[in-house]
Amino acid sequence: MIRGVARESLNLRVPPALKRRIEQYAEQSGISINAAACMLLDEGLRSEERRRER
């Protein structure tokens, strides 16, 4: 790693597979890891709300 370059990391205790999924989503979307985690969480919550409304 280059000195002086900030490296973002997911600072949550999550399973490795979920961490990889979030990091992959962030890279594909061109957004920060934290933003990707929030977006995926929001997507999951909306999906759960739709499921409960049925």
N, CA, C and O atoms as a DFTB+ gen file, in Angstrom:
216 C
 N C O
     1  1       0.839      -1.180       0.000
     2  2       0.000       0.000       0.000
     3  2       0.885       1.244       0.000
     4  3       1.938       1.270       0.637
     5  1       0.457       2.244      -0.701
     6  2       1.206       3.490      -0.800
     7  2       1.040       4.278       0.498
     8  3      -0.068       4.404       1.018
     9  1       2.153       4.808       1.016
    10  2       2.079       5.598       2.242
    11  2       1.300       6.878       2.012
    12  3       1.413       7.510       0.961
    13  1       0.516       7.250       2.995
    14  2      -0.217       8.505       2.940
    15  2      -1.552       8.425       2.219
    16  3      -2.306       9.398       2.205
    17  1      -1.854       7.278       1.621
    18  2      -3.126       7.130       0.924
    19  2      -4.116       6.479       1.880
    20  3      -3.866       5.401       2.418
    21  1      -5.229       7.145       2.079
    22  2      -6.250       6.604       2.975
    23  2      -6.883       5.371       2.330
    24  3      -7.165       5.349       1.132
    25  1      -7.093       4.368       3.141
    26  2      -7.748       3.152       2.648
    27  2      -9.014       2.960       3.444
    28  3      -8.988       2.904       4.674
    29  1     -10.107       2.860       2.746
    30  2     -11.389       2.671       3.406
    31  2     -11.582       1.195       3.703
    32  3     -11.190       0.336       2.914
    33  1     -12.178       0.911       4.827
    34  2     -12.502      -0.471       5.148
    35  2     -13.854      -0.510       5.834
    36  3     -14.318       0.477       6.404
    37  1     -14.461      -1.655       5.764
    38  2     -15.748      -1.854       6.412
    39  2     -15.474      -2.184       7.863
    40  3     -14.953      -3.255       8.174
    41  1     -15.820      -1.277       8.745
    42  2     -15.517      -1.434      10.156
    43  2     -16.727      -1.994      10.898
    44  3     -17.218      -1.401      11.858
    45  1     -17.192      -3.142      10.434
    46  2     -18.309      -3.821      11.077
    47  2     -17.934      -5.283      11.271
    48  3     -17.132      -5.837      10.519
    49  1     -18.509      -5.881      12.262
    50  2     -18.299      -7.312      12.460
    51  2     -19.366      -8.044      11.664
    52  3     -20.479      -8.268      12.140
    53  1     -19.006      -8.406      10.457
    54  2     -19.918      -9.121       9.570
    55  2     -19.199     -10.341       9.019
    56  3     -17.969     -10.384       9.001
    57  1     -19.960     -11.336       8.567
    58  2     -19.330     -12.514       7.971
    59  2     -18.490     -12.109       6.750
    60  3     -18.838     -11.167       6.037
    61  1     -17.398     -12.817       6.521
    62  2     -16.517     -12.484       5.394
    63  2     -17.239     -12.421       4.043
    64  3     -16.923     -11.568       3.213
    65  1     -18.201     -13.313       3.820
    66  2     -18.928     -13.318       2.547
    67  2     -19.717     -12.029       2.359
    68  3     -19.774     -11.495       1.252
    69  1     -20.323     -11.526       3.426
    70  2     -21.073     -10.273       3.343
    71  2     -20.128      -9.104       3.109
    72  3     -20.427      -8.202       2.326
    73  1     -19.000      -9.123       3.782
    74  2     -18.005      -8.066       3.599
    75  2     -17.547      -8.017       2.139
    76  3     -17.465      -6.941       1.548
    77  1     -17.251      -9.181       1.562
    78  2     -16.839      -9.231       0.157
    79  2     -17.935      -8.709      -0.756
    80  3     -17.663      -7.997      -1.722
    81  1     -19.188      -9.070      -0.445
    82  2     -20.322      -8.609      -1.264
    83  2     -20.424      -7.084      -1.237
    84  3     -20.621      -6.457      -2.277
    85  1     -20.293      -6.498      -0.071
    86  2     -20.367      -5.042       0.064
    87  2     -19.210      -4.374      -0.669
    88  3     -19.404      -3.392      -1.385
    89  1     -18.010      -4.909      -0.488
    90  2     -16.841      -4.332      -1.156
    91  2     -16.976      -4.437      -2.680
    92  3     -16.613      -3.508      -3.402
    93  1     -17.491      -5.551      -3.157
    94  2     -17.680      -5.742      -4.597
    95  2     -18.725      -4.755      -5.130
    96  3     -18.532      -4.155      -6.188
    97  1     -19.820      -4.592      -4.403
    98  2     -20.862      -3.646      -4.805
    99  2     -20.305      -2.226      -4.854
   100  3     -20.601      -1.469      -5.778
   101  1     -19.502      -1.870      -3.862
   102  2     -18.905      -0.538      -3.813
   103  2     -18.012      -0.314      -5.031
   104  3     -18.073       0.736      -5.671
   105  1     -17.190      -1.299      -5.341
   106  2     -16.275      -1.164      -6.476
   107  2     -17.036      -1.051      -7.794
   108  3     -16.702      -0.213      -8.631
   109  1     -18.049      -1.883      -7.984
   110  2     -18.841      -1.861      -9.220
   111  2     -19.605      -0.556      -9.373
   112  3     -19.763      -0.045     -10.482
   113  1     -20.082      -0.016      -8.248
   114  2     -20.902       1.194      -8.282
   115  2     -20.075       2.470      -8.258
   116  3     -20.583       3.547      -8.569
   117  1     -18.810       2.357      -7.893
   118  2     -17.962       3.534      -7.801
   119  2     -18.285       4.405      -6.605
   120  3     -18.101       5.621      -6.644
   121  1     -18.771       3.774      -5.530
   122  2     -19.122       4.513      -4.316
   123  2     -18.282       3.976      -3.156
   124  3     -17.592       2.965      -3.290
   125  1     -18.350       4.658      -2.033
   126  2     -17.581       4.234      -0.863
   127  2     -18.165       2.937      -0.294
   128  3     -19.319       2.588      -0.545
   129  1     -17.345       2.247       0.467
   130  2     -17.798       1.008       1.096
   131  2     -18.942       1.292       2.062
   132  3     -19.919       0.544       2.111
   133  1     -18.821       2.372       2.828
   134  2     -19.887       2.701       3.778
   135  2     -21.187       3.040       3.058
   136  3     -22.264       2.649       3.508
   137  1     -21.096       3.760       1.947
   138  2     -22.302       4.082       1.170
   139  2     -22.908       2.804       0.600
   140  3     -24.129       2.643       0.587
   141  1     -22.061       1.902       0.133
   142  2     -22.551       0.630      -0.416
   143  2     -23.266      -0.174       0.663
   144  3     -24.323      -0.753       0.410
   145  1     -22.694      -0.212       1.866
   146  2     -23.328      -0.942       2.964
   147  2     -24.692      -0.350       3.277
   148  3     -25.651      -1.087       3.505
   149  1     -24.788       0.977       3.289
   150  2     -26.070       1.635       3.561
   151  2     -27.086       1.349       2.461
   152  3     -28.258       1.093       2.740
   153  1     -26.636       1.393       1.225
   154  2     -27.549       1.145       0.110
   155  2     -28.056      -0.295       0.121
   156  3     -29.242      -0.537      -0.099
   157  1     -27.167      -1.246       0.376
   158  2     -27.594      -2.643       0.432
   159  2     -28.517      -2.897       1.617
   160  3     -29.460      -3.680       1.513
   161  1     -28.253      -2.245       2.734
   162  2     -29.133      -2.362       3.896
   163  2     -30.509      -1.803       3.569
   164  3     -31.523      -2.429       3.879
   165  1     -30.552      -0.633       2.947
   166  2     -31.815      -0.020       2.566
   167  2     -32.587      -0.924       1.606
   168  3     -33.796      -1.107       1.746
   169  1     -31.879      -1.480       0.642
   170  2     -32.515      -2.383      -0.325
   171  2     -33.114      -3.598       0.381
   172  3     -34.228      -4.019       0.069
   173  1     -32.373      -4.152       1.329
   174  2     -32.860      -5.296       2.079
   175  2     -34.062      -4.961       2.951
   176  3     -35.002      -5.749       3.050
   177  1     -34.032      -3.798       3.580
   178  2     -35.165      -3.383       4.416
   179  2     -36.419      -3.149       3.579
   180  3     -37.520      -3.520       3.987
   181  1     -36.252      -2.537       2.418
   182  2     -37.405      -2.319       1.533
   183  2     -37.977      -3.648       1.057
   184  3     -39.195      -3.816       0.984
   185  1     -37.109      -4.578       0.739
   186  2     -37.543      -5.900       0.302
   187  2     -38.326      -6.599       1.409
   188  3     -39.360      -7.217       1.153
   189  1     -37.832      -6.498       2.629
   190  2     -38.515      -7.100       3.771
   191  2     -39.873      -6.444       4.003
   192  3     -40.847      -7.136       4.301
   193  1     -39.954      -5.126       3.871
   194  2     -41.229      -4.432       4.034
   195  2     -42.237      -4.887       2.984
   196  3     -43.406      -5.108       3.298
   197  1     -41.783      -5.029       1.728
   198  2     -42.678      -5.500       0.658
   199  2     -43.151      -6.917       0.947
   200  3     -44.316      -7.242       0.720
   201  1     -42.257      -7.758       1.445
   202  2     -42.612      -9.137       1.752
   203  2     -43.670      -9.183       2.854
   204  3     -44.604      -9.982       2.788
   205  1     -43.525      -8.336       3.852
   206  2     -44.482      -8.321       4.960
   207  2     -45.840      -7.774       4.562
   208  3     -46.854      -8.138       5.157
   209  1     -45.871      -6.903       3.563
   210  2     -47.132      -6.299       3.117
   211  2     -47.988      -7.284       2.330
   212  3     -49.186      -7.057       2.162
   213  1     -47.406      -8.352       1.852
   214  2     -48.160      -9.330       1.050
   215  2     -49.034     -10.195       1.889
   216  3     -49.729     -11.065       1.363
